[in-house]
Structures are given as C-alpha cells and as structure tokens.
Amino acid sequence: MITIIGRGHSGTRAISHTLTASGVFMGSVINESGDMLPPDDLYDACRVMAQYVVHLGNNQWDFSQLQTMPIDSAFEFLVKRYLRDVLGRKEPRGWKLPETTLIYPWIVRLFPEAHYIMWVRDPRDSILGAHLTDDLSDFGVPYDKPDDVLMQRAISWKYQRDIVRATPLPARRVEVRFEDFVLDQAAVLARLEDFLGMPLGKVIMRPETVGRWRTSDVDFSRFDHLFRQDMIEQGYA
C-alpha cells in the first residue's frame, strides 16, 4: 500500500496521477487533483486526532503523546471507512489526500508497512494558492489564528512540516522534491521504481510551475521565522 504525504499545493497531484497511470488503484472515485473521494471521513478523523495536539503558543506544538497513547477508536473507524475501497484490494493500491498529512503520526501507527512518499515543495510556491488546510482550526488544530490569509497558509505549512518531523520514520519512506520531479522526472522515477519495486509511467509536467514565487509581489521575508529551518534542510535556501 502506498500513500502520499504532502501539504496541499505541494504538487502531490503529479505523483497521484503517476501512480494511477502506472496501474496502482488509487480509489474508485478520484478528482482532477488525484484525491480519493469522498473525503469527509478522513476530514473528521483529522478533527479527532487534533484533540490530542498540545498548542504551546508562538507557532509551536507538542505532538509527543500521539506517538504513545492508544489511538482513538473513533479515528481508526473513520480512517478505515474512508479507505474501505483501498483496504479491500490485493493489487498495488494507495491513496492521496493532502489532509492525510495532518494525521500522519497515527497513519504511520495504523499502517507501519505502507510505502510513504514524502512530497515537498518550496513553501514560497506552496502558499501562493488557497487550500482547505490554510486555516488549521477548520480541522480542529489549536493555534493563534492571524487575520492575514497568507500568514495562515505559512503557519499551516510549518505545522505540517513539524508534525512530520516529530513522527518516528516509517520502515518504508522516500522523500521527493516537486521541483526535482518537474525538472528531472526520469531520475526521480528511477528512485521511485526502486523504492516501490514496480515500473512507473511518465506524466506531462510544466517547467513553469517551478519558482512561481519569483514573479509574485508577496514579501516572503516576513515568513522567514516559519520557513527558514525547513528551506535549509530541503535545499531551498
């Protein structure tokens, strides 16, 4: 089983379409973004797990109890109901829904043998477009909500990076940068084929999707305190 972990507008549709085109069952109903539908049960699961996230203030959270406490039975029921089509298959299967990142710690505990494709993108490009996870409070996550929509997106981006970093690495995990997939798809596909043990087909990618922030009038320097650590780690600084 394969799942894609990445914030909305990180380019996860590219790998979802790649897997679908390569014969991986990604759900009976998929939208143009490659999301498995309907998403409501997983959205509700996000709100269940968020109850156990401790907000420390100043855009910091404590996720430690998520690693050891019993998984809420309501969460497990909702996730497995959302995945019922996928879990009932024997062929290569998986799913993509960006909100899965919000519940990554418990997804890893429920499915420790799954293959996790960790998808990242330059946060400056990632926050240019609106996404359902822009306002974390919509999914029950506690935070100090600013009035500035772009700042909400930046905080959401940091939260999702923080929750991934705080989770012990699953046994099967690979990290892919969206920019690398766009600019050198063959090399990235070779890595993914080795990781998944199956051939993958190419999809059409547009080079102009990389570095869109450069032509934006947004002052990205005001997000430095949220982005800097991860941008250095991921090679964007």
C-alpha positions in Angstrom: 0.0 0.0 0.0 1.2 3.5 -0.9 0.3 6.9 0.5 1.5 10.3 -0.4 2.3 12.8 2.4 2.4 16.4 1.4 0.7 19.7 2.0 -2.0 20.9 -0.4 -0.5 22.8 -3.3 2.8 20.9 -3.0 2.3 19.2 -6.3 1.1 15.9 -5.0 -1.4 15.5 -7.9 1.7 14.7 -10.1 2.6 11.6 -8.2 -1.0 10.6 -7.7 -1.6 10.7 -11.5 1.7 8.9 -12.0 0.7 6.0 -9.7 -2.8 5.8 -11.4 -1.2 5.8 -14.8 1.1 3.0 -13.7 -1.7 0.7 -12.6 -1.9 1.5 -8.9 -5.5 1.5 -7.6 -6.0 5.0 -6.0 -9.7 4.7 -5.3 -12.9 4.2 -7.1 -13.6 8.0 -7.3 -10.8 10.4 -7.9 -11.0 14.1 -8.7 -8.8 16.1 -11.1 -6.2 16.6 -8.3 -5.8 12.9 -7.8 -7.6 13.0 -4.4 -9.6 9.9 -3.4 -13.2 10.9 -2.7 -15.4 11.3 -0.7 -13.0 12.8 1.8 -15.4 13.6 4.7 -14.5 10.6 6.9 -10.8 11.5 6.8 -11.6 15.1 7.5 -13.5 14.0 10.6 -10.5 11.8 11.6 -8.3 14.9 11.4 -10.6 16.6 14.0 -10.5 13.6 16.3 -6.7 13.4 16.4 -6.3 17.2 16.7 -7.9 17.0 20.2 -4.6 15.4 21.4 -2.3 18.0 19.9 -1.0 20.5 22.5 -0.5 24.1 21.4 2.5 25.6 23.1 2.0 29.1 21.6 4.2 31.0 19.2 3.5 28.5 16.4 4.8 25.6 18.4 3.1 22.3 19.2 3.7 19.2 21.3 2.9 16.0 19.4 4.6 13.6 21.8 1.5 11.9 23.2 0.4 11.0 19.7 3.3 8.6 19.5 2.4 6.5 22.6 -1.2 7.0 23.6 -3.8 4.5 22.4 -5.2 5.5 19.0 -8.8 6.9 19.5 -11.2 4.2 18.3 -13.3 6.8 16.5 -10.3 7.9 14.5 -9.5 4.3 13.4 -13.1 3.7 12.4 -13.2 6.9 10.3 -9.9 6.2 8.6 -10.7 2.6 7.7 -14.1 3.6 6.5 -12.5 6.2 4.2 -10.1 3.6 3.0 -12.5 0.7 2.6 -12.1 0.6 -1.2 -8.3 0.6 -0.9 -8.0 -1.8 2.0 -10.2 -4.4 0.2 -7.8 -4.6 -2.8 -4.9 -7.0 -3.2 -3.2 -5.4 -6.2 -0.9 -2.4 -5.8 -3.1 0.3 -4.1 -2.9 3.5 -2.3 -4.5 6.9 -1.8 -3.8 10.6 -2.0 -5.5 13.3 0.1 -3.4 16.2 1.3 -5.2 16.3 4.7 -3.6 12.9 5.4 -0.5 14.9 6.4 -2.5 16.3 9.4 -2.9 12.8 10.8 0.5 11.4 9.7 1.5 10.2 13.2 -1.5 7.9 13.6 -1.5 6.8 9.9 2.1 5.5 10.4 1.0 3.6 13.5 -2.0 2.1 11.8 -0.2 1.2 8.6 3.5 0.6 9.6 4.2 -1.5 6.5 2.9 1.0 3.9 5.1 2.8 1.5 5.3 6.5 2.3 6.1 9.0 -0.4 7.0 12.3 1.4 6.4 15.1 -1.1 7.8 18.5 -0.6 7.8 21.8 -2.5 9.3 25.2 -2.0 7.0 26.8 0.6 7.0 30.1 -1.3 5.3 28.4 -4.2 3.1 26.2 -2.0 1.4 29.1 -0.2 0.5 31.1 -3.3 -2.8 29.2 -3.8 -5.7 28.7 -1.4 -6.2 25.3 0.1 -8.7 23.7 2.6 -5.9 23.3 5.2 -5.0 27.1 5.1 -7.0 27.6 8.4 -5.9 24.8 10.7 -8.8 25.5 13.0 -11.2 24.1 10.3 -9.6 20.7 11.2 -9.6 21.3 15.0 -5.9 22.1 15.3 -5.3 24.7 18.0 -3.3 27.7 17.0 -3.2 31.5 17.3 -5.1 32.4 14.1 -4.0 35.6 12.3 -6.2 37.7 10.2 -3.7 37.6 7.4 -4.6 34.7 5.0 -1.1 34.3 3.7 0.2 34.1 7.2 -2.4 31.4 8.0 -1.1 29.4 5.0 2.5 29.8 6.2 1.6 28.6 9.7 -0.3 25.7 8.2 2.8 24.8 6.1 5.0 24.9 9.2 2.6 22.9 11.3 2.5 20.1 8.7 6.3 20.0 8.4 6.6 20.0 12.2 4.2 17.0 12.6 6.1 15.0 10.0 9.4 15.8 11.7 8.0 14.8 15.1 6.9 11.3 13.9 9.3 8.4 14.0 10.3 7.4 10.5 8.3 4.5 9.0 10.1 1.5 7.7 9.4 2.4 4.1 9.8 6.1 3.3 11.2 8.1 0.4 11.3 11.9 0.1 10.8 13.7 -3.2 11.0 17.3 -4.1 8.4 18.5 -6.5 11.0 20.6 -8.3 13.2 17.6 -9.0 10.2 15.7 -10.3 9.4 18.5 -12.8 12.9 19.2 -13.9 14.4 15.6 -14.0 11.4 13.3 -13.9 13.4 10.3 -15.3 15.8 10.4 -12.4 13.1 10.7 -9.8 11.0 7.9 -11.4 14.1 5.6 -11.2 14.3 6.3 -7.5 10.6 5.6 -7.0 10.7 2.5 -9.1 13.4 1.1 -6.9 11.5 2.1 -3.8 8.2 0.7 -4.9 9.5 -2.3 -6.9 7.4 -1.6 -9.9 7.7 0.3 -13.2 6.2 3.8 -13.4 5.0 5.7 -16.4 5.7 9.4 -17.1 3.2 12.2 -16.9 3.4 15.6 -18.5 5.0 18.3 -16.3 5.3 22.0 -16.9 8.7 23.7 -16.0 6.9 27.0 -15.4 5.4 25.5 -12.2 8.8 25.8 -10.5 9.7 29.1 -8.9 6.4 30.9 -9.4 7.1 32.9 -6.3 9.8 34.8 -8.1 7.2 36.7 -10.1 4.9 37.3 -7.2 4.6 40.6 -5.3 4.5 38.8 -2.0 7.1 39.8 0.6 8.2 36.3 1.6 10.8 37.6 4.0 8.1 38.0 6.6 7.8 34.2 6.7 11.4 33.6 7.4 10.8 32.6 11.0 8.4 29.9 9.8 10.2 28.6 6.7 13.9 29.0 7.3 14.8 25.7 9.0 12.9 23.6 6.5 14.1 25.5 3.5 17.7 24.9 4.6 17.1 21.2 5.2 15.4 20.7 1.8 17.9 22.7 -0.2 15.7 25.7 -1.0 17.6 28.4 0.9 
